[in-house]
Amino acid sequence: MDFFGHQDQARKRTKLLVLLFALALFTLIFLTNLLVAGLLWGNPEFFPEMGQTSIRNPSLLDIFHYMSWKSWFIISAAVCSFVGLAYLYKAVKLSSGGASIAQSLGGRLLHPDTDDFYEKRLLNIIEEMAIASGMPVPQVYLLDEEIGINAFAAGFQPSDAVIGVTKGCLTKLSRLQLQGVIGHEFSHILNGDMKMNMRLIAILFGILCIGLLGRIILESGARHSVYSRGRSSSRIFSSSSNKKEGGVPLFFIGLGFMILGYSGVFFGKLIQAAVSRQREYLADASAVQFTRDPQAIAEALKVIGYGGVGSAIGNSHREEFSHAFFGNAIYNSFSNHFGFLSTHPKLEERIRRIDKQWDGEWVQPQTLRQAYDESPQLAPKAKISTEELLTGVAAAMTAAIDYKDSSSSKNSNEQTDKSITESDNSDEGLNAEAVLTAAAHDPSNARALCYTLLLAPSSSLVHEQQLDIIQQYCGITLLDQVKQLLPATLQLKDSKRLAVIDKAIPALKLLSADQYTEFKQLLIKLVQADGKIDLFEWCAYRMILQYLNPTFNKAKPIKAKHGDVKKLSNEIETLLSFVANHGHTSLESALDSFNIAAGIAGFENLSLQPKTHSFKAFNIALDTLTEAYPHVKGRLMKALAACIRADGVKVSERELVQTIGAILECPTPNLFN
């Protein structure tokens, strides 16, 4: 699946969105002018100087006599200003990223260390999908009040994405079916649909606010009319002017604006449908690629069609975000009858595109007992606290390490490499990963985990210095947590280090602002303790900042500015040279890999730069390339992957390229396969 190509297509769809929005706005302006002209035509006493001398035997067509260029300009400016202000208001509300959408829909943030069976199962699936797709593990929101089967992804880019899931989706689907739904939502993130959806929400809000204004005026007119009638009835005689000063004009103005609002709804539906239906087919296909099982997404759709509420959402904000859900959030007979207004294809069409042999039978929802049988490791059992788990396993690992040290007669580099390789494939390696994963799900232990991964070897003088720094900044309690995790980190595969940090991201997002500031400062102190920065230290620090900064600072969508590869040749050359030089010990092999990478990506007139251990030029080049168009980033990531594959992928090379992909907001599923 060419995700970079689809990201470019999503960007190009902005032109269609702008065109449809302009058409909707023009229609609203015309209808507003017509409404005002109609009010003047029906109430000529409002402006007696208009039309009284020139219009004789008035007819309905005389409405257009009350339209002038001056009134057209004033009304157009008023409508555009109103829609623009509504758009800006919504854009500001959305500036906090996907979390604001999830919260407005009634979502509850799930903590990584939850004890609920269904929640643990969901978080495990999302964690697996994120690591498999090269993405950060997103925060997850549960819509507790929604019994329909639905889900959505929201945010500006992968680093600030969140996934929302309804209670019905959580409890009615099997693990495999839930994987299909989550894979579908990850596809929306990778294809660039999520950012488009965020823009669409703000635009639709601007259009639909006219209908909201009409409702307010309509209700105000009705109340005023009732008040006026009450006041008039208290008098024996009432003049015609008293009748006219009632709420009738306000009532009809409100009614007119309500009509305008429904026109806005029509165009909103048209815009939603125009940009979303084909994307649903693509996301379904991508879900098959992620899960490697067509039945995952197909059966999830079959459960929706089984009966009950299907995928319906009850929250009042569902209208503006209906295009971003997994299934139809609103059941509307008009939209269902006129397919071009539906935000999603029909269930039958989606299923038959994946399962061509489908017999038309729907699938029953899964029961709780079936869910327990399917995932017995997550079923309720005697609870063991994270601290007890860490203490027990850490003690066992320490004993195992001490035993190995006491029984070893030789400590050559060759034997050390061999023992590490053997431990990677042993139960100890798996236990270490389980212990560190448990720590990654707790905010306090997640910090300790990151600190532990940055510690120098215990034989180094820097190691003790780093422990002193941790105690100085965080106290003895967190230092003890670091020491408990240390045996497990010694048993962890090098290839799993960044994955463990990825798992810790949701827990780290639960820190307070002050804790996050202290956390960043301590990371820098630990990295700088030995006076140099190695590749893993750089990767870990940049990855953590990339994924956490959007949470503790305002999330800002990246604006693509650079599309000409030739103008980016210096930055591309710097990145390729850095990766090639750090992946090879000889100049010849580095040059070969560099040339292979440049040739595969079609980059011309590039030269290998001298090797340097400074990250300054490398960081500057990355900052510029972050604002490149998706097709440029796609070519660059393919070049980097080819560069490190030239003579076999080393762990440090893979970590470096994965971190570059994260900084460029360019997840790379299956890039190294």
C-alpha positions as CSV (number, residue, x, y, z in Angstrom):
1,M,0.0,0.0,0.0
2,D,1.5,3.3,-1.1
3,F,0.7,5.4,2.0
4,F,2.8,8.3,0.8
5,G,0.9,8.5,-2.5
6,H,-2.4,8.4,-0.6
7,Q,-1.2,11.2,1.6
8,D,-0.6,13.3,-1.5
9,Q,-4.1,12.4,-2.7
10,A,-5.5,13.5,0.6
11,R,-3.7,16.8,0.3
12,K,-5.0,17.3,-3.3
13,R,-8.6,16.6,-2.1
14,T,-8.3,19.9,-0.2
15,K,-8.9,21.6,-3.6
16,L,-12.2,19.7,-3.9
17,L,-13.1,20.6,-0.4
18,V,-12.4,24.3,-1.0
19,L,-14.5,24.2,-4.2
20,L,-17.5,22.6,-2.5
21,F,-17.2,25.0,0.4
22,A,-17.1,28.0,-2.0
23,L,-20.2,26.6,-3.7
24,A,-22.0,26.1,-0.4
25,L,-21.0,29.6,0.7
26,F,-22.2,31.2,-2.5
27,T,-25.5,29.4,-2.2
28,L,-26.0,30.5,1.3
29,I,-25.2,34.1,0.3
30,F,-27.8,34.0,-2.5
31,L,-30.5,32.5,-0.3
32,T,-29.8,35.0,2.4
33,N,-30.2,37.9,-0.1
34,L,-33.4,36.3,-1.3
35,L,-34.6,36.0,2.2
36,V,-34.0,39.7,3.0
37,A,-35.6,40.7,-0.3
38,G,-38.6,38.6,0.5
39,L,-39.0,40.2,3.9
40,L,-38.8,43.7,2.3
41,W,-41.3,42.7,-0.4
42,G,-43.7,41.4,2.2
43,N,-43.2,44.4,4.5
44,P,-42.7,47.5,2.3
45,E,-43.3,49.8,5.3
46,F,-39.8,48.8,6.6
47,F,-38.2,50.8,3.8
48,P,-41.0,52.9,2.2
49,E,-38.6,54.7,-0.1
50,M,-37.8,51.4,-1.9
51,G,-40.2,50.2,-4.6
52,Q,-43.3,52.2,-3.8
53,T,-43.1,54.5,-6.8
54,S,-41.6,52.1,-9.3
55,I,-43.5,48.9,-8.5
56,R,-47.1,48.7,-9.6
57,N,-49.3,45.6,-9.4
58,P,-46.6,43.8,-7.4
59,S,-46.0,40.1,-8.1
60,L,-43.6,37.5,-6.6
61,L,-40.9,38.3,-9.2
62,D,-40.8,41.8,-7.8
63,I,-38.7,40.4,-4.9
64,F,-35.6,40.9,-7.1
65,H,-36.3,44.6,-7.2
66,Y,-35.2,44.6,-3.5
67,M,-31.8,43.3,-4.4
68,S,-29.1,45.8,-5.1
69,W,-25.4,45.6,-5.5
70,K,-25.0,47.5,-2.2
71,S,-27.3,45.1,-0.3
72,W,-25.7,42.1,-1.9
73,F,-22.2,43.3,-0.8
74,I,-23.4,44.0,2.8
75,I,-25.2,40.7,3.2
76,S,-22.3,38.8,1.6
77,A,-19.9,40.4,3.9
78,A,-22.1,39.6,6.9
79,V,-22.6,35.9,5.9
80,C,-18.8,35.4,5.2
81,S,-17.9,37.1,8.4
82,F,-20.3,34.9,10.4
83,V,-19.1,31.7,8.8
84,G,-15.5,32.8,9.1
85,L,-15.8,33.6,12.8
86,A,-17.6,30.3,13.4
87,Y,-14.8,28.5,11.6
88,L,-12.1,30.3,13.5
89,Y,-13.9,29.5,16.8
90,K,-14.0,25.8,16.0
91,A,-10.4,25.8,14.7
92,V,-9.3,27.2,18.0
93,K,-11.3,24.6,19.9
94,L,-9.7,21.9,17.8
95,S,-6.2,23.2,18.3
96,S,-5.6,20.9,21.3
97,G,-5.7,18.0,18.8
98,G,-7.7,14.8,18.7
99,A,-8.4,14.7,22.4
100,S,-10.8,17.7,22.1
101,I,-12.9,15.7,19.6
102,A,-13.0,12.6,21.8
103,Q,-14.0,14.6,24.8
104,S,-16.8,16.4,22.9
105,L,-18.2,13.1,22.0
106,G,-18.3,12.0,25.6
107,G,-15.0,10.0,25.5
108,R,-13.2,8.8,28.6
109,L,-9.4,8.5,28.5
110,L,-8.3,4.9,29.2
111,H,-5.3,4.6,31.5
112,P,-2.6,2.1,30.3
113,D,-2.7,0.2,33.6
114,T,-6.5,-0.4,33.6
115,D,-7.7,-3.6,35.1
116,D,-10.9,-3.9,33.0
117,F,-10.8,-7.0,30.7
118,Y,-12.3,-5.3,27.6
119,E,-10.1,-2.2,28.1
120,K,-6.9,-4.2,28.5
121,R,-7.7,-6.2,25.4
122,L,-8.3,-3.0,23.4
123,L,-5.1,-1.4,24.6
124,N,-3.1,-4.5,23.8
125,I,-4.5,-4.5,20.2
126,I,-3.7,-0.8,19.7
127,E,-0.2,-1.2,21.1
128,E,0.5,-4.1,18.7
129,M,-0.9,-2.2,15.7
130,A,1.1,0.9,16.5
131,I,4.4,-0.9,16.8
132,A,3.7,-2.9,13.6
133,S,2.9,0.3,11.7
134,G,5.8,2.3,13.0
135,M,3.5,4.7,14.8
136,P,3.5,6.0,18.3
137,V,1.0,4.3,20.6
138,P,-2.0,6.7,20.6
139,Q,-4.1,7.6,23.6
140,V,-7.5,5.8,23.6
141,Y,-10.9,7.2,24.5
142,L,-13.9,5.1,25.4
143,L,-17.4,6.3,24.6
144,D,-19.1,4.7,27.5
145,E,-22.6,5.8,26.6
146,E,-22.6,4.5,23.0
147,I,-23.8,1.0,22.5
148,G,-23.5,1.1,18.7
149,I,-20.4,-0.5,17.1
150,N,-18.2,2.4,15.9
151,A,-14.7,4.0,16.2
152,F,-12.8,7.0,14.9
153,A,-9.3,8.4,14.7
154,A,-8.7,12.2,15.4
155,G,-5.7,14.5,15.4
156,F,-3.5,16.5,13.1
157,Q,-0.7,14.0,12.6
158,P,0.5,10.7,14.1
159,S,2.2,12.2,17.1
160,D,-1.0,13.7,18.5
161,A,-3.5,11.2,17.2
162,V,-6.1,9.6,19.4
163,I,-8.4,6.7,18.8
164,G,-12.0,6.6,20.1
165,V,-14.0,3.4,20.5
166,T,-17.6,3.0,21.5
167,K,-18.7,0.6,24.3
168,G,-20.6,-1.4,21.8
169,C,-17.5,-1.9,19.7
170,L,-15.5,-2.9,22.8
171,T,-18.0,-5.5,24.1
172,K,-19.6,-6.9,21.0
173,L,-16.6,-7.7,18.7
174,S,-14.1,-10.5,19.0
175,R,-10.4,-9.8,19.3
176,L,-9.9,-10.5,15.6
177,Q,-12.9,-8.3,14.6
178,L,-11.6,-5.5,16.9
179,Q,-8.2,-5.7,15.2
180,G,-9.9,-5.1,11.9
181,V,-11.6,-2.0,13.2
182,I,-8.4,-0.6,14.7
183,G,-6.5,-1.4,11.6
184,H,-9.1,0.6,9.6
185,E,-8.5,3.6,11.9
186,F,-4.7,3.3,11.7
187,S,-5.1,3.5,8.0
188,H,-6.9,6.8,8.2
189,I,-4.0,8.2,10.2
190,L,-1.4,6.9,7.7
191,N,-3.3,8.0,4.6
192,G,-3.6,11.5,5.8
193,D,-7.4,11.3,6.2
194,M,-7.3,12.3,9.8
195,K,-5.9,15.7,9.2
196,M,-8.5,16.3,6.4
197,N,-11.3,15.3,8.8
198,M,-10.1,17.9,11.4
199,R,-10.3,20.6,8.7
200,L,-13.7,19.4,7.6
201,I,-15.1,19.6,11.1
202,A,-14.2,23.4,11.4
203,I,-15.6,24.1,7.9
204,L,-18.9,22.3,8.5
205,F,-19.3,24.0,11.8
206,G,-19.1,27.4,10.1
207,I,-21.9,26.4,7.6
208,L,-24.1,24.7,10.2
209,C,-23.9,27.7,12.5
210,I,-26.3,29.6,10.2
211,G,-28.9,27.0,11.0
212,L,-28.2,27.4,14.7
213,L,-28.6,31.2,14.4
214,G,-32.0,30.6,12.7
215,R,-33.1,28.4,15.5
216,I,-32.2,31.1,18.1
217,I,-34.1,33.8,16.1
218,L,-37.1,31.6,15.5
219,E,-37.4,30.8,19.2
220,S,-36.9,34.5,20.1
221,G,-39.6,35.5,17.6
222,A,-42.0,33.0,19.0
223,R,-41.5,34.2,22.6
224,H,-41.8,37.9,21.5
225,S,-45.0,37.1,19.6
226,V,-46.5,35.4,22.7
227,Y,-45.5,38.4,24.8
228,S,-47.0,40.9,22.4
229,R,-50.3,39.0,22.1
230,G,-50.5,38.9,25.9
231,R,-49.9,42.7,26.1
232,S,-52.4,43.5,23.3
233,S,-55.2,41.4,24.9
234,S,-55.0,43.4,28.1
235,R,-56.3,46.4,26.1
236,I,-59.8,47.0,24.9
237,F,-58.6,48.3,21.6
238,S,-55.3,47.6,19.8
239,S,-53.9,49.3,16.8
240,S,-52.5,47.6,13.7
241,S,-49.1,48.9,14.6
242,N,-49.2,46.8,17.7
243,K,-49.9,43.7,15.7
244,K,-46.9,44.5,13.5
245,E,-44.6,45.1,16.4
246,G,-45.1,41.6,17.5
247,G,-42.8,38.6,16.8
248,V,-44.1,37.8,13.3
249,P,-41.2,39.4,11.4
250,L,-38.7,37.8,13.8
251,F,-40.5,34.5,13.4
252,F,-40.3,34.5,9.7
253,I,-36.6,35.7,9.8
254,G,-35.8,32.8,12.1
255,L,-37.7,30.4,9.8
256,G,-35.8,31.7,6.8
257,F,-32.5,31.2,8.6
258,M,-33.6,27.7,9.6
259,I,-34.1,27.0,5.9
260,L,-30.7,28.4,5.2
261,G,-29.3,26.2,8.0
262,Y,-30.9,23.1,6.3
263,S,-29.3,24.2,3.1
264,G,-26.0,24.2,4.9
265,V,-26.8,20.7,6.3
266,F,-27.3,19.6,2.7
267,F,-24.0,21.0,1.5
268,G,-22.3,19.7,4.6
269,K,-23.6,16.2,3.8
270,L,-22.5,16.6,0.2
271,I,-19.0,17.7,1.3
272,Q,-18.7,14.9,3.8
273,A,-19.8,12.3,1.3
274,A,-17.5,13.7,-1.4
275,V,-14.3,13.3,0.6
276,S,-15.1,10.2,2.7
277,R,-16.8,7.3,0.9
278,Q,-13.9,6.2,-1.3
279,R,-11.5,6.6,1.7
280,E,-13.6,4.0,3.6
281,Y,-12.9,1.4,0.9
282,L,-9.2,2.3,1.0
283,A,-9.1,2.0,4.8
284,D,-10.9,-1.3,4.7
285,A,-8.2,-2.6,2.3
286,S,-5.4,-1.3,4.5
287,A,-7.0,-3.0,7.5
288,V,-6.7,-6.3,5.6
289,Q,-3.0,-5.5,5.1
290,F,-2.4,-4.7,8.8
291,T,-4.2,-7.7,10.2
292,R,-3.3,-10.1,7.2
293,D,-6.7,-11.6,7.6
294,P,-9.6,-10.3,5.4
295,Q,-12.2,-11.9,7.8
296,A,-11.1,-9.4,10.5
297,I,-12.7,-6.3,9.0
298,A,-15.4,-8.3,7.1
299,E,-16.7,-10.0,10.2
300,A,-16.7,-6.7,12.1
301,L,-19.0,-5.2,9.4
302,K,-21.2,-8.3,9.6
303,V,-21.7,-7.9,13.3
304,I,-22.8,-4.2,12.7
305,G,-25.5,-5.5,10.3
306,Y,-26.7,-8.2,12.6
307,G,-29.3,-6.0,14.3
308,G,-29.9,-3.6,17.1
309,V,-28.5,-0.1,16.8
310,G,-25.7,-1.1,14.4
311,S,-23.1,1.7,14.3
312,A,-25.4,4.6,15.4
313,I,-24.1,7.3,17.7
314,G,-26.4,9.1,20.1
315,N,-24.1,12.1,21.1
316,S,-25.4,15.5,19.9
317,H,-22.1,16.3,18.3
318,R,-22.2,13.3,16.0
319,E,-23.3,15.3,12.9
320,E,-20.2,17.4,12.5
321,F,-17.9,14.4,12.9
322,S,-20.0,11.7,11.2
323,H,-17.7,11.4,8.2
324,A,-14.8,10.3,10.4
325,F,-16.4,7.3,12.1
326,F,-15.8,3.7,11.1
327,G,-19.5,3.2,10.2
328,N,-22.6,5.4,9.7
329,A,-23.0,7.4,12.9
330,I,-26.4,8.7,11.8
331,Y,-29.2,6.6,10.3
332,N,-31.1,8.9,7.9
333,S,-33.5,7.5,5.4
334,F,-33.0,10.4,3.1
335,S,-29.3,10.0,3.0
336,N,-29.6,6.2,2.7
337,H,-32.0,6.5,-0.2
338,F,-29.8,9.1,-2.0
339,G,-26.4,7.4,-1.7
340,F,-24.5,10.4,-2.9
341,L,-25.3,12.1,0.4
342,S,-24.2,9.2,2.6
343,T,-20.8,9.5,4.4
344,H,-20.2,5.8,4.2
345,P,-20.8,3.1,1.5
346,K,-23.5,0.5,2.3
347,L,-22.4,-2.3,4.6
348,E,-23.2,-4.9,1.9
349,E,-20.9,-3.2,-0.6
350,R,-18.0,-2.9,1.9
351,I,-18.3,-6.6,2.9
352,R,-18.5,-7.9,-0.7
353,R,-15.3,-5.9,-1.7
354,I,-13.5,-7.9,1.0
355,D,-15.4,-11.2,1.1
356,K,-16.5,-12.0,-2.4
357,Q,-18.0,-15.3,-1.3
358,W,-20.2,-13.8,1.4
359,D,-23.6,-15.6,1.6
360,G,-25.5,-12.7,3.0
361,E,-25.5,-14.0,6.6
362,W,-24.8,-11.6,9.5
363,V,-22.6,-12.5,12.5
364,Q,-23.8,-12.5,16.1
365,P,-22.0,-10.3,18.6
366,Q,-19.5,-12.0,20.9
367,T,-20.5,-12.8,24.5
368,L,-18.4,-12.1,27.6
369,R,-17.8,-15.9,28.1
370,Q,-16.5,-16.2,24.5
371,A,-14.3,-13.2,25.0
372,Y,-12.8,-14.8,28.2
373,D,-12.2,-18.0,26.4
374,E,-10.6,-16.2,23.5
375,S,-8.2,-14.2,25.7
376,P,-7.7,-16.2,29.0
377,Q,-4.5,-14.3,29.8
378,L,-6.5,-11.1,30.3
379,A,-9.5,-12.7,32.1
380,P,-10.0,-11.6,35.7
381,K,-7.7,-13.3,38.2
382,A,-5.9,-12.5,41.4
383,K,-4.4,-9.1,41.0
384,I,-0.7,-8.5,41.3
385,S,0.5,-5.0,41.6
386,T,3.0,-3.6,39.2
387,E,5.4,-3.0,42.1
388,E,5.1,-6.6,43.2
389,L,5.7,-7.9,39.7
390,L,8.7,-5.7,39.2
391,T,10.3,-6.6,42.5
392,G,9.8,-10.3,42.1
393,V,11.0,-10.6,38.5
394,A,13.9,-8.2,39.1
395,A,15.1,-10.2,42.0
396,A,15.0,-13.4,40.0
397,M,16.9,-11.8,37.1
398,T,19.5,-10.3,39.5
399,A,20.0,-13.8,40.9
400,A,20.4,-15.2,37.4
401,I,22.9,-12.6,36.4
402,D,24.9,-13.1,39.7
403,Y,24.9,-16.9,39.0
404,K,26.2,-16.4,35.5
405,D,28.9,-14.0,36.7
406,S,30.1,-16.4,39.4
407,S,30.2,-19.4,37.1
408,S,31.9,-17.7,34.2
409,S,35.7,-18.3,33.9
410,K,36.2,-16.1,30.9
411,N,34.9,-12.7,29.9
412,S,36.1,-12.2,26.4
413,N,34.1,-10.0,24.0
414,E,33.2,-13.0,21.9
415,Q,31.7,-14.8,24.9
416,T,29.8,-11.7,25.9
417,D,28.3,-11.3,22.5
418,K,27.3,-15.0,22.5
419,S,25.7,-14.8,25.9
420,I,23.7,-11.7,24.9
421,T,22.5,-13.5,21.7
422,E,21.5,-16.6,23.8
423,S,19.6,-14.5,26.3
424,D,17.7,-12.7,23.5
425,N,16.2,-16.1,22.5
426,S,15.7,-17.3,26.1
427,D,12.7,-17.1,28.4
428,E,14.6,-14.4,30.3
429,G,14.5,-12.1,27.3
430,L,10.7,-12.6,27.1
431,N,10.3,-12.1,30.9
432,A,12.3,-8.9,30.6
433,E,10.1,-7.5,27.9
434,A,7.0,-8.4,30.0
435,V,8.4,-6.7,33.0
436,L,9.3,-3.6,31.1
437,T,6.0,-3.5,29.3
438,A,4.2,-3.6,32.7
439,A,6.4,-0.7,33.9
440,A,5.7,1.2,30.7
441,H,2.0,1.3,31.5
442,D,2.4,3.1,34.8
443,P,3.3,6.9,34.7
444,S,5.9,6.7,37.5
445,N,7.5,3.5,36.4
446,A,7.4,4.7,32.8
447,R,9.8,7.6,33.7
448,A,12.0,5.2,35.6
449,L,12.1,2.9,32.5
450,C,13.3,5.8,30.2
451,Y,16.0,6.7,32.7
452,T,17.2,3.1,33.0
453,L,17.5,2.7,29.3
454,L,19.9,5.7,29.2
455,L,22.2,4.4,31.9
456,A,25.8,3.7,31.1
457,P,27.1,0.1,31.8
458,S,27.5,-0.5,35.6
459,S,31.3,-0.9,35.1
460,S,31.5,2.7,34.0
461,L,32.1,5.5,36.5
462,V,29.4,7.5,34.6
463,H,26.8,4.9,35.8
464,E,27.1,5.9,39.4
465,Q,27.1,9.6,38.5
466,Q,23.9,9.1,36.6
467,L,22.3,7.4,39.6
468,D,23.3,10.3,41.8
469,I,21.7,12.7,39.3
470,I,18.4,10.7,39.4
471,Q,18.4,10.7,43.2
472,Q,19.1,14.5,43.2
473,Y,16.3,15.3,40.8
474,C,13.6,12.7,41.8
475,G,14.4,11.3,45.2
476,I,15.2,7.9,46.6
477,T,11.8,6.4,45.6
478,L,12.2,6.8,41.9
479,L,15.9,5.7,42.2
480,D,14.7,2.4,43.7
481,Q,12.4,2.0,40.8
482,V,15.3,2.4,38.4
483,K,17.3,-0.1,40.3
484,Q,14.4,-2.6,40.1
485,L,14.2,-2.2,36.4
486,L,17.9,-2.4,35.7
487,P,18.2,-6.2,35.6
488,A,15.3,-6.5,33.1
489,T,16.9,-3.8,30.8
490,L,20.1,-5.8,30.8
491,Q,18.2,-8.8,29.4
492,L,16.2,-6.8,26.9
493,K,17.1,-7.2,23.2
494,D,18.6,-4.0,21.7
495,S,16.0,-4.2,18.9
496,K,13.2,-3.9,21.5
497,R,14.4,-0.7,23.2
498,L,12.5,1.8,21.1
499,A,9.4,-0.4,21.1
500,V,9.4,-0.3,24.9
501,I,9.7,3.5,24.9
502,D,6.8,3.6,22.4
503,K,4.7,1.6,24.9
504,A,5.5,4.1,27.6
505,I,4.2,7.1,25.7
506,P,0.5,6.9,26.7
507,A,1.5,6.7,30.4
508,L,4.0,9.5,30.1
509,K,1.2,11.7,28.6
510,L,-0.5,11.5,32.0
511,L,2.3,13.4,33.7
512,S,1.6,16.9,34.9
513,A,3.2,19.8,33.1
514,D,5.8,20.3,35.9
515,Q,6.6,16.6,35.9
516,Y,7.1,16.6,32.2
517,T,9.5,19.6,32.4
518,E,11.5,17.8,35.1
519,F,11.5,14.6,33.0
520,K,12.9,16.4,30.0
521,Q,15.6,18.1,32.0
522,L,16.7,14.9,33.6
523,L,16.8,13.1,30.3
524,I,19.3,15.7,29.0
525,K,21.4,15.4,32.2
526,L,21.6,11.6,31.8
527,V,22.5,11.9,28.1
528,Q,25.2,14.5,28.7
529,A,26.7,12.8,31.7
530,D,29.5,11.1,29.7
531,G,30.1,14.2,27.5
532,K,28.9,12.6,24.3
533,I,25.7,11.6,22.6
534,D,25.4,8.2,21.0
535,L,22.8,7.2,18.4
536,F,20.4,5.4,20.8
537,E,20.5,8.4,23.2
538,W,19.6,10.7,20.4
539,C,16.9,8.4,19.1
540,A,15.3,7.9,22.5
541,Y,15.3,11.6,23.4
542,R,14.0,12.8,20.0
543,M,11.3,10.1,20.0
544,I,10.1,11.0,23.4
545,L,9.9,14.7,22.6
546,Q,8.3,14.1,19.3
547,Y,5.4,12.1,20.9
548,L,5.0,14.1,24.1
549,N,5.4,17.7,23.0
550,P,2.0,17.9,21.2
551,T,0.3,16.8,24.5
552,F,1.9,19.4,26.8
553,N,2.0,22.1,24.2
554,K,-0.6,23.2,21.6
555,A,-0.7,20.7,18.8
556,K,0.1,22.3,15.4
557,P,-0.5,20.7,12.1
558,I,2.6,20.6,9.9
559,K,2.2,22.7,6.8
560,A,3.8,21.3,3.6
561,K,6.0,23.9,2.0
562,H,8.6,22.1,0.0
563,G,7.8,20.0,-3.0
564,D,10.8,20.5,-5.3
565,V,13.4,17.8,-4.6
566,K,16.2,19.8,-6.2
567,K,15.7,22.7,-3.8
568,L,16.0,20.1,-0.9
569,S,19.1,18.4,-2.3
570,N,21.4,19.7,0.4
571,E,19.1,18.5,3.3
572,I,18.6,15.1,1.6
573,E,22.3,14.8,1.1
574,T,23.0,15.5,4.7
575,L,20.5,12.9,6.0
576,L,21.6,10.2,3.6
577,S,25.3,10.9,4.4
578,F,24.7,10.7,8.1
579,V,22.9,7.4,7.9
580,A,25.3,5.9,5.5
581,N,28.4,6.9,7.5
582,H,27.0,5.7,10.8
583,G,26.0,2.4,9.4
584,H,29.4,1.4,8.0
585,T,33.0,1.3,9.3
586,S,34.7,1.9,5.9
587,L,34.4,4.8,3.5
588,E,33.9,2.4,0.5
589,S,30.9,0.6,2.0
590,A,29.3,3.8,3.1
591,L,29.7,5.3,-0.4
592,D,28.2,2.1,-2.0
593,S,25.2,2.3,0.3
594,F,24.8,6.0,-0.3
595,N,24.8,5.6,-4.1
596,I,22.4,2.7,-3.9
597,A,19.9,4.7,-1.8
598,A,20.2,7.8,-4.0
599,G,19.7,5.7,-7.2
600,I,16.6,3.9,-5.9
601,A,14.9,7.1,-4.9
602,G,15.9,9.0,-8.0
603,F,18.0,11.6,-6.2
604,E,20.5,13.1,-8.6
605,N,23.8,15.0,-8.1
606,L,24.3,14.0,-4.5
607,S,27.7,13.4,-2.9
608,L,28.6,11.6,0.3
609,Q,29.6,14.1,3.0
610,P,32.4,13.4,5.4
611,K,31.5,11.5,8.6
612,T,30.7,13.6,11.7
613,H,29.6,12.9,15.2
614,S,27.9,16.2,15.5
615,F,24.1,16.2,15.2
616,K,23.8,19.9,14.5
617,A,23.6,19.9,10.7
618,F,21.6,16.7,10.8
619,N,19.0,18.3,13.1
620,I,18.7,21.4,10.9
621,A,18.2,19.3,7.8
622,L,15.5,17.3,9.6
623,D,13.6,20.5,10.6
624,T,13.5,21.6,6.9
625,L,12.4,18.2,5.6
626,T,9.6,18.0,8.1
627,E,7.8,20.6,6.0
628,A,8.3,18.7,2.7
629,Y,5.3,17.3,0.8
630,P,4.4,13.6,1.5
631,H,5.8,12.3,-1.9
632,V,9.2,13.8,-1.0
633,K,9.2,12.2,2.4
634,G,8.1,8.9,0.9
635,R,11.1,8.9,-1.5
636,L,13.4,9.9,1.3
637,M,12.2,7.1,3.6
638,K,12.6,4.6,0.8
639,A,16.1,5.8,0.2
640,L,17.0,5.6,3.9
641,A,15.6,2.0,4.1
642,A,17.6,1.0,1.0
643,C,20.7,2.6,2.5
644,I,20.6,0.4,5.6
645,R,19.5,-2.7,3.8
646,A,22.6,-2.6,1.5
647,D,24.7,-4.8,3.8
648,G,22.2,-6.0,6.3
649,V,20.1,-4.0,8.7
650,K,21.8,-3.3,12.1
651,V,19.8,-2.4,15.2
652,S,21.3,1.1,15.5
653,E,20.6,1.8,11.8
654,R,17.0,0.7,12.1
655,E,16.5,2.8,15.3
656,L,17.9,5.8,13.5
657,V,15.6,5.5,10.5
658,Q,12.6,4.8,12.6
659,T,13.3,8.0,14.6
660,I,13.7,10.0,11.4
661,G,10.3,8.7,10.2
662,A,8.8,9.7,13.5
663,I,10.2,13.3,13.3
664,L,9.0,13.6,9.7
665,E,5.5,12.4,10.9
666,C,6.0,9.7,8.3
667,P,5.2,6.2,9.8
668,T,6.7,3.5,7.7
669,P,4.9,0.1,8.0
670,N,6.8,-2.8,6.4
671,L,9.5,-0.4,5.2
672,F,12.3,-2.8,6.2
673,N,10.7,-6.0,4.9
